[in-house]
Amino acid sequence: MEEVSLIEYPCDFPIKIMGKARDDFVQIAADIVKHHALDFDETTMLTVKPSKNGTYLSITCTIRATSRAQLDALYQALSDHPMVSIVL
């Protein structure tokens, strides 16, 4: 039985990535996103916010999602990276 998706593809899809605040965290997250969304423009990562104490960073990336498989693979790759704490 085929699963019904609530998302209509293609669509703009925001992804929030949170992890330890390190100098290379934003670039590493951007590289993972670009690997799964080839047309992703990292200059659109306008939302990069430090936590209250500066220990963590929150990054919001909006990609042009083309399929559920693409989103699943991207979420898995981000979640598997040791610098990434949470992906929403």
N, CA, C and O atoms as CSV, one atom per row, in Angstrom:
chain,resi,resn,atom,element,x,y,z
A,1,MET,N,N,0.843,-1.177,0.000
A,1,MET,CA,C,0.000,0.000,0.000
A,1,MET,C,C,0.896,1.251,0.000
A,1,MET,O,O,1.826,1.350,0.801
A,2,GLU,N,N,0.621,2.172,-0.872
A,2,GLU,CA,C,1.408,3.398,-1.003
A,2,GLU,C,C,1.051,4.388,0.101
A,2,GLU,O,O,-0.119,4.595,0.420
A,3,GLU,N,N,2.102,5.002,0.682
A,3,GLU,CA,C,1.901,5.987,1.732
A,3,GLU,C,C,1.495,7.325,1.118
A,3,GLU,O,O,2.085,7.771,0.134
A,4,VAL,N,N,0.491,7.953,1.704
A,4,VAL,CA,C,0.032,9.251,1.235
A,4,VAL,C,C,0.843,10.338,1.938
A,4,VAL,O,O,1.005,10.307,3.158
A,5,SER,N,N,1.350,11.296,1.165
A,5,SER,CA,C,2.146,12.378,1.730
A,5,SER,C,C,1.284,13.620,1.900
A,5,SER,O,O,0.439,13.924,1.058
A,6,LEU,N,N,1.503,14.324,2.981
A,6,LEU,CA,C,0.800,15.583,3.206
A,6,LEU,C,C,1.519,16.736,2.503
A,6,LEU,O,O,1.006,17.853,2.445
A,7,ILE,N,N,2.696,16.456,1.975
A,7,ILE,CA,C,3.497,17.468,1.289
A,7,ILE,C,C,3.374,17.259,-0.208
A,7,ILE,O,O,3.482,16.137,-0.703
A,8,GLU,N,N,3.148,18.348,-0.921
A,8,GLU,CA,C,3.111,18.289,-2.386
A,8,GLU,C,C,4.471,18.720,-2.904
A,8,GLU,O,O,4.924,19.830,-2.627
A,9,TYR,N,N,5.121,17.845,-3.654
A,9,TYR,CA,C,6.456,18.122,-4.202
A,9,TYR,C,C,6.347,18.599,-5.628
A,9,TYR,O,O,5.419,18.210,-6.337
A,10,PRO,N,N,7.266,19.428,-6.064
A,10,PRO,CA,C,8.320,20.098,-5.313
A,10,PRO,C,C,7.750,21.243,-4.477
A,10,PRO,O,O,6.702,21.807,-4.789
A,11,CYS,N,N,8.476,21.566,-3.406
A,11,CYS,CA,C,8.052,22.657,-2.527
A,11,CYS,C,C,9.255,23.203,-1.768
A,11,CYS,O,O,10.275,22.529,-1.620
A,12,ASP,N,N,9.117,24.433,-1.292
A,12,ASP,CA,C,10.141,25.001,-0.420
A,12,ASP,C,C,9.919,24.409,0.959
A,12,ASP,O,O,8.804,24.414,1.481
A,13,PHE,N,N,11.010,23.890,1.553
A,13,PHE,CA,C,10.896,23.160,2.800
A,13,PHE,C,C,11.969,23.634,3.778
A,13,PHE,O,O,13.157,23.448,3.514
A,14,PRO,N,N,11.577,24.244,4.905
A,14,PRO,CA,C,12.570,24.712,5.889
A,14,PRO,C,C,13.047,23.566,6.772
A,14,PRO,O,O,12.262,22.705,7.171
A,15,ILE,N,N,14.332,23.567,7.069
A,15,ILE,CA,C,14.937,22.575,7.954
A,15,ILE,C,C,15.731,23.326,9.010
A,15,ILE,O,O,16.545,24.190,8.682
A,16,LYS,N,N,15.502,23.005,10.263
A,16,LYS,CA,C,16.247,23.634,11.358
A,16,LYS,C,C,17.280,22.626,11.845
A,16,LYS,O,O,16.957,21.478,12.148
A,17,ILE,N,N,18.541,23.082,11.914
A,17,ILE,CA,C,19.658,22.240,12.326
A,17,ILE,C,C,20.287,22.881,13.554
A,17,ILE,O,O,20.636,24.062,13.528
A,18,MET,N,N,20.434,22.112,14.629
A,18,MET,CA,C,21.035,22.637,15.851
A,18,MET,C,C,22.232,21.784,16.248
A,18,MET,O,O,22.210,20.558,16.147
A,19,GLY,N,N,23.288,22.475,16.708
A,19,GLY,CA,C,24.482,21.770,17.145
A,19,GLY,C,C,25.395,22.692,17.920
A,19,GLY,O,O,25.115,23.880,18.081
A,20,LYS,N,N,26.499,22.125,18.401
A,20,LYS,CA,C,27.477,22.891,19.175
A,20,LYS,C,C,28.022,24.045,18.347
A,20,LYS,O,O,28.294,23.900,17.155
A,21,ALA,N,N,28.176,25.181,18.992
A,21,ALA,CA,C,28.690,26.383,18.316
A,21,ALA,C,C,30.190,26.205,18.085
A,21,ALA,O,O,30.989,26.312,19.015
A,22,ARG,N,N,30.552,25.938,16.855
A,22,ARG,CA,C,31.955,25.845,16.437
A,22,ARG,C,C,32.101,26.642,15.154
A,22,ARG,O,O,31.135,26.848,14.420
A,23,ASP,N,N,33.313,27.085,14.897
A,23,ASP,CA,C,33.557,27.906,13.708
A,23,ASP,C,C,33.148,27.211,12.415
A,23,ASP,O,O,32.714,27.878,11.476
A,24,ASP,N,N,33.274,25.888,12.343
A,24,ASP,CA,C,33.009,25.170,11.105
A,24,ASP,C,C,31.614,24.548,11.039
A,24,ASP,O,O,31.287,23.891,10.050
A,25,PHE,N,N,30.783,24.740,12.071
A,25,PHE,CA,C,29.470,24.093,12.099
A,25,PHE,C,C,28.569,24.523,10.941
A,25,PHE,O,O,27.932,23.683,10.305
A,26,VAL,N,N,28.513,25.804,10.669
A,26,VAL,CA,C,27.629,26.308,9.609
A,26,VAL,C,C,28.068,25.751,8.251
A,26,VAL,O,O,27.225,25.340,7.454
A,27,GLN,N,N,29.367,25.734,7.983
A,27,GLN,CA,C,29.856,25.227,6.701
A,27,GLN,C,C,29.612,23.728,6.562
A,27,GLN,O,O,29.239,23.256,5.488
A,28,ILE,N,N,29.820,22.982,7.636
A,28,ILE,CA,C,29.573,21.535,7.596
A,28,ILE,C,C,28.100,21.253,7.327
A,28,ILE,O,O,27.770,20.400,6.503
A,29,ALA,N,N,27.219,21.962,8.017
A,29,ALA,CA,C,25.778,21.783,7.793
A,29,ALA,C,C,25.418,22.141,6.356
A,29,ALA,O,O,24.645,21.426,5.718
A,30,ALA,N,N,25.966,23.236,5.838
A,30,ALA,CA,C,25.690,23.658,4.455
A,30,ALA,C,C,26.170,22.607,3.462
A,30,ALA,O,O,25.486,22.327,2.478
A,31,ASP,N,N,27.328,22.028,3.708
A,31,ASP,CA,C,27.862,21.002,2.803
A,31,ASP,C,C,26.959,19.772,2.764
A,31,ASP,O,O,26.733,19.205,1.695
A,32,ILE,N,N,26.445,19.358,3.909
A,32,ILE,CA,C,25.532,18.208,3.946
A,32,ILE,C,C,24.248,18.534,3.196
A,32,ILE,O,O,23.761,17.722,2.409
A,33,VAL,N,N,23.702,19.720,3.438
A,33,VAL,CA,C,22.467,20.119,2.751
A,33,VAL,C,C,22.693,20.175,1.244
A,33,VAL,O,O,21.861,19.691,0.477
A,34,LYS,N,N,23.811,20.760,0.810
A,34,LYS,CA,C,24.102,20.864,-0.633
A,34,LYS,C,C,24.270,19.496,-1.283
A,34,LYS,O,O,23.946,19.328,-2.458
A,35,HIS,N,N,24.764,18.533,-0.546
A,35,HIS,CA,C,24.930,17.182,-1.086
A,35,HIS,C,C,23.575,16.562,-1.450
A,35,HIS,O,O,23.472,15.792,-2.405
A,36,HIS,N,N,22.549,16.905,-0.684
A,36,HIS,CA,C,21.215,16.320,-0.900
A,36,HIS,C,C,20.264,17.237,-1.659
A,36,HIS,O,O,19.259,16.774,-2.199
A,37,ALA,N,N,20.564,18.508,-1.706
A,37,ALA,CA,C,19.747,19.484,-2.449
A,37,ALA,C,C,20.724,20.288,-3.301
A,37,ALA,O,O,21.209,21.340,-2.884
A,38,LEU,N,N,21.002,19.787,-4.486
A,38,LEU,CA,C,22.066,20.341,-5.326
A,38,LEU,C,C,21.886,21.812,-5.658
A,38,LEU,O,O,22.869,22.516,-5.888
A,39,ASP,N,N,20.651,22.288,-5.686
A,39,ASP,CA,C,20.405,23.687,-6.030
A,39,ASP,C,C,20.369,24.598,-4.793
A,39,ASP,O,O,20.047,25.781,-4.911
A,40,PHE,N,N,20.695,24.062,-3.617
A,40,PHE,CA,C,20.679,24.860,-2.388
A,40,PHE,C,C,21.755,25.935,-2.446
A,40,PHE,O,O,22.913,25.663,-2.762
A,41,ASP,N,N,21.351,27.149,-2.138
A,41,ASP,CA,C,22.258,28.293,-2.118
A,41,ASP,C,C,22.537,28.650,-0.663
A,41,ASP,O,O,21.657,29.155,0.034
A,42,GLU,N,N,23.762,28.387,-0.204
A,42,GLU,CA,C,24.064,28.594,1.216
A,42,GLU,C,C,23.981,30.047,1.651
A,42,GLU,O,O,23.940,30.332,2.848
A,43,THR,N,N,23.956,30.967,0.700
A,43,THR,CA,C,23.790,32.374,1.084
A,43,THR,C,C,22.375,32.639,1.589
A,43,THR,O,O,22.106,33.702,2.148
A,44,THR,N,N,21.471,31.685,1.398
A,44,THR,CA,C,20.107,31.837,1.900
A,44,THR,C,C,19.987,31.384,3.352
A,44,THR,O,O,18.902,31.447,3.930
A,45,MET,N,N,21.097,30.926,3.952
A,45,MET,CA,C,21.086,30.525,5.362
A,45,MET,C,C,21.148,31.779,6.217
A,45,MET,O,O,22.124,32.019,6.928
A,46,LEU,N,N,20.103,32.561,6.136
A,46,LEU,CA,C,20.089,33.846,6.821
A,46,LEU,C,C,19.816,33.705,8.317
A,46,LEU,O,O,20.163,34.591,9.098
A,47,THR,N,N,19.206,32.612,8.710
A,47,THR,CA,C,18.854,32.443,10.099
A,47,THR,C,C,19.878,31.555,10.790
A,47,THR,O,O,19.765,30.329,10.770
A,48,VAL,N,N,20.866,32.175,11.396
A,48,VAL,CA,C,21.858,31.471,12.208
A,48,VAL,C,C,21.838,32.157,13.563
A,48,VAL,O,O,22.270,33.302,13.695
A,49,LYS,N,N,21.333,31.452,14.574
A,49,LYS,CA,C,21.162,32.066,15.894
A,49,LYS,C,C,21.930,31.290,16.951
A,49,LYS,O,O,21.843,30.064,17.009
A,50,PRO,N,N,22.679,31.995,17.784
A,50,PRO,CA,C,23.327,31.322,18.918
A,50,PRO,C,C,22.322,31.130,20.052
A,50,PRO,O,O,21.339,31.862,20.161
A,51,SER,N,N,22.590,30.132,20.892
A,51,SER,CA,C,21.758,29.932,22.080
A,51,SER,C,C,22.042,31.035,23.096
A,51,SER,O,O,22.958,31.838,22.912
A,52,LYS,N,N,21.267,31.067,24.147
A,52,LYS,CA,C,21.391,32.119,25.158
A,52,LYS,C,C,22.818,32.237,25.689
A,52,LYS,O,O,23.323,33.346,25.868
A,53,ASN,N,N,23.462,31.116,25.939
A,53,ASN,CA,C,24.818,31.121,26.476
A,53,ASN,C,C,25.890,30.988,25.395
A,53,ASN,O,O,27.081,30.967,25.704
A,54,GLY,N,N,25.475,30.898,24.132
A,54,GLY,CA,C,26.426,30.783,23.036
A,54,GLY,C,C,27.017,29.405,22.862
A,54,GLY,O,O,27.990,29.242,22.126
A,55,THR,N,N,26.458,28.410,23.518
A,55,THR,CA,C,26.972,27.049,23.435
A,55,THR,C,C,26.531,26.346,22.155
A,55,THR,O,O,27.266,25.515,21.623
A,56,TYR,N,N,25.343,26.669,21.657
A,56,TYR,CA,C,24.770,26.015,20.484
A,56,TYR,C,C,24.425,27.044,19.413
A,56,TYR,O,O,24.256,28.232,19.686
A,57,LEU,N,N,24.327,26.538,18.179
A,57,LEU,CA,C,23.848,27.351,17.061
A,57,LEU,C,C,22.614,26.694,16.477
A,57,LEU,O,O,22.512,25.468,16.434
A,58,SER,N,N,21.688,27.506,16.033
A,58,SER,CA,C,20.505,27.043,15.324
A,58,SER,C,C,20.552,27.640,13.923
A,58,SER,O,O,20.662,28.855,13.759
A,59,ILE,N,N,20.468,26.779,12.923
A,59,ILE,CA,C,20.528,27.207,11.527
A,59,ILE,C,C,19.224,26.809,10.857
A,59,ILE,O,O,18.763,25.680,11.023
A,60,THR,N,N,18.628,27.711,10.110
A,60,THR,CA,C,17.457,27.367,9.317
A,60,THR,C,C,17.829,27.443,7.842
A,60,THR,O,O,18.270,28.481,7.348
A,61,CYS,N,N,17.641,26.324,7.152
A,61,CYS,CA,C,17.905,26.228,5.709
A,61,CYS,C,C,16.590,25.922,5.014
A,61,CYS,O,O,15.835,25.062,5.468
A,62,THR,N,N,16.315,26.596,3.948
A,62,THR,CA,C,15.135,26.283,3.151
A,62,THR,C,C,15.617,25.710,1.823
A,62,THR,O,O,16.361,26.351,1.081
A,63,ILE,N,N,15.174,24.485,1.542
A,63,ILE,CA,C,15.559,23.818,0.299
A,63,ILE,C,C,14.335,23.670,-0.591
A,63,ILE,O,O,13.199,23.818,-0.140
A,64,ARG,N,N,14.578,23.380,-1.835
A,64,ARG,CA,C,13.500,23.026,-2.768
A,64,ARG,C,C,13.404,21.509,-2.737
A,64,ARG,O,O,14.146,20.823,-3.440
A,65,ALA,N,N,12.493,20.984,-1.926
A,65,ALA,CA,C,12.341,19.539,-1.758
A,65,ALA,C,C,11.637,18.945,-2.969
A,65,ALA,O,O,10.629,19.473,-3.439
A,66,THR,N,N,12.180,17.846,-3.464
A,66,THR,CA,C,11.614,17.209,-4.652
A,66,THR,C,C,10.943,15.877,-4.356
A,66,THR,O,O,10.165,15.383,-5.171
A,67,SER,N,N,11.241,15.279,-3.175
A,67,SER,CA,C,10.625,13.990,-2.851
A,67,SER,C,C,10.789,13.667,-1.371
A,67,SER,O,O,11.614,14.259,-0.674
A,68,ARG,N,N,10.003,12.739,-0.922
A,68,ARG,CA,C,10.117,12.249,0.458
A,68,ARG,C,C,11.461,11.557,0.658
A,68,ARG,O,O,12.084,11.694,1.710
A,69,ALA,N,N,11.905,10.817,-0.352
A,69,ALA,CA,C,13.187,10.119,-0.252
A,69,ALA,C,C,14.337,11.111,-0.068
A,69,ALA,O,O,15.264,10.857,0.702
A,70,GLN,N,N,14.273,12.235,-0.773
A,70,GLN,CA,C,15.305,13.259,-0.631
A,70,GLN,C,C,15.318,13.804,0.800
A,70,GLN,O,O,16.383,13.923,1.405
A,71,LEU,N,N,14.158,14.132,1.337
A,71,LEU,CA,C,14.079,14.662,2.700
A,71,LEU,C,C,14.548,13.631,3.727
A,71,LEU,O,O,15.269,13.968,4.666
A,72,ASP,N,N,14.137,12.380,3.545
A,72,ASP,CA,C,14.561,11.327,4.471
A,72,ASP,C,C,16.078,11.176,4.480
A,72,ASP,O,O,16.690,11.057,5.541
A,73,ALA,N,N,16.680,11.182,3.291
A,73,ALA,CA,C,18.134,11.033,3.188
A,73,ALA,C,C,18.854,12.225,3.814
A,73,ALA,O,O,19.872,12.054,4.485
A,74,LEU,N,N,18.332,13.421,3.599
A,74,LEU,CA,C,18.936,14.627,4.164
A,74,LEU,C,C,18.840,14.613,5.687
A,74,LEU,O,O,19.829,14.874,6.373
A,75,TYR,N,N,17.662,14.311,6.218
A,75,TYR,CA,C,17.492,14.244,7.672
A,75,TYR,C,C,18.418,13.188,8.276
A,75,TYR,O,O,19.003,13.413,9.336
A,76,GLN,N,N,18.556,12.040,7.612
A,76,GLN,CA,C,19.417,10.978,8.124
A,76,GLN,C,C,20.878,11.408,8.125
A,76,GLN,O,O,21.587,11.177,9.105
A,77,ALA,N,N,21.337,12.029,7.044
A,77,ALA,CA,C,22.728,12.482,6.955
A,77,ALA,C,C,23.035,13.531,8.023
A,77,ALA,O,O,24.089,13.490,8.656
A,78,LEU,N,N,22.119,14.457,8.214
A,78,LEU,CA,C,22.330,15.480,9.239
A,78,LEU,C,C,22.329,14.853,10.639
A,78,LEU,O,O,23.193,15.162,11.459
A,79,SER,N,N,21.378,13.990,10.903
A,79,SER,CA,C,21.278,13.345,12.220
A,79,SER,C,C,22.480,12.473,12.536
A,79,SER,O,O,22.859,12.339,13.699
A,80,ASP,N,N,23.082,11.878,11.516
A,80,ASP,CA,C,24.241,11.006,11.708
A,80,ASP,C,C,25.530,11.762,11.976
A,80,ASP,O,O,26.493,11.181,12.475
A,81,HIS,N,N,25.564,13.054,11.652
A,81,HIS,CA,C,26.807,13.807,11.850
A,81,HIS,C,C,27.007,14.084,13.341
A,81,HIS,O,O,26.069,14.503,14.018
A,82,PRO,N,N,28.216,13.857,13.860
A,82,PRO,CA,C,28.450,14.026,15.303
A,82,PRO,C,C,28.315,15.454,15.819
A,82,PRO,O,O,28.106,15.647,17.016
A,83,MET,N,N,28.427,16.456,14.959
A,83,MET,CA,C,28.281,17.846,15.408
A,83,MET,C,C,26.830,18.290,15.500
A,83,MET,O,O,26.534,19.308,16.126
A,84,VAL,N,N,25.928,17.546,14.889
A,84,VAL,CA,C,24.507,17.912,14.854
A,84,VAL,C,C,23.790,17.280,16.035
A,84,VAL,O,O,23.857,16.068,16.242
A,85,SER,N,N,23.104,18.111,16.804
A,85,SER,CA,C,22.361,17.622,17.976
A,85,SER,C,C,20.903,17.301,17.648
A,85,SER,O,O,20.376,16.266,18.056
A,86,ILE,N,N,20.259,18.207,16.902
A,86,ILE,CA,C,18.824,18.071,16.592
A,86,ILE,C,C,18.562,18.561,15.169
A,86,ILE,O,O,19.146,19.544,14.713
A,87,VAL,N,N,17.659,17.844,14.475
A,87,VAL,CA,C,17.199,18.287,13.154
A,87,VAL,C,C,15.686,18.297,13.197
A,87,VAL,O,O,15.056,17.289,13.518
A,88,LEU,N,N,15.102,19.449,12.870
A,88,LEU,CA,C,13.630,19.577,12.858
A,88,LEU,C,C,13.166,19.967,11.468
A,88,LEU,O,O,11.967,20.126,11.239
